């Protein structure tokens, strides 16, 4: 029988593998997360600033939908 910490680690590993597969398949389909229109990128001579606003909103919406679906049980 697995202890609760072991179950959490196994579940987290499975979720990370699934997320990696989704990102890899999305890139093949032409959807490059982190480089969507609306993401902020400012580059200067001595450095730059990058904040993926639209990517954050998209990931948040998907995670909220998943949480809502699992919460309906």
C-alpha positions as CSV (number, residue, x, y, z in Angstrom):
1,X,0.0,0.0,0.0
2,X,1.4,3.4,-1.0
3,X,1.6,6.2,1.6
4,X,-0.1,9.5,0.7
5,X,3.2,11.2,-0.2
6,X,4.0,8.4,-2.7
7,X,0.6,8.7,-4.3
8,X,1.1,12.5,-4.6
9,X,4.5,12.0,-6.3
10,X,3.2,9.4,-8.7
11,X,0.2,11.6,-9.6
12,X,2.4,14.6,-10.1
13,X,4.7,12.6,-12.3
14,X,1.9,11.4,-14.5
15,X,0.5,14.9,-14.8
16,X,3.9,16.3,-15.8
17,X,4.3,13.6,-18.5
18,X,0.8,14.4,-19.8
19,X,1.5,18.1,-19.8
20,X,4.8,17.5,-21.7
21,X,2.9,15.4,-24.3
22,X,0.3,18.1,-24.8
23,X,2.9,20.8,-25.2
24,X,4.9,18.7,-27.7
25,X,1.7,17.9,-29.7
26,X,0.7,21.6,-29.7
27,X,4.0,22.6,-31.1
28,X,3.7,20.1,-33.9
29,X,0.2,21.5,-34.6
30,X,1.7,25.0,-34.9
31,X,0.6,26.4,-31.4
32,X,3.8,27.5,-29.7
33,X,3.0,28.3,-26.1
34,X,5.0,31.3,-24.9
35,X,5.1,32.9,-28.3
36,X,1.4,33.7,-28.8
37,X,0.2,37.1,-30.1
38,X,-0.3,39.4,-27.2
39,X,2.7,38.1,-25.2
40,X,4.8,41.1,-24.1
41,X,8.5,41.2,-25.3
42,X,10.7,44.3,-24.9
43,X,14.3,44.0,-26.0
44,X,17.0,46.5,-25.5
45,X,20.8,46.7,-26.1
46,X,21.6,45.4,-22.6
47,X,18.9,42.9,-22.0
48,X,15.2,42.3,-22.4
49,X,11.9,41.7,-20.7
50,X,9.4,39.0,-21.6
51,X,6.0,38.3,-20.0
52,X,3.7,35.7,-21.7
53,X,0.4,37.4,-20.8
54,X,-1.8,35.5,-23.3
55,X,-0.1,32.2,-22.6
56,X,-0.8,32.7,-18.9
57,X,-4.4,33.4,-19.6
58,X,-4.8,30.4,-21.8
59,X,-3.1,28.0,-19.3
60,X,-5.2,29.5,-16.5
61,X,-8.5,29.0,-18.4
62,X,-7.6,25.4,-19.3
63,X,-6.6,24.6,-15.7
64,X,-9.8,26.2,-14.4
65,X,-11.9,24.2,-16.8
66,X,-10.2,21.0,-15.7
67,X,-10.7,21.8,-12.0
68,X,-14.3,22.7,-12.6
69,X,-14.9,19.4,-14.5
70,X,-13.3,17.3,-11.6
71,X,-15.2,19.3,-9.0
72,X,-18.6,18.4,-10.5
73,X,-18.4,14.8,-9.2
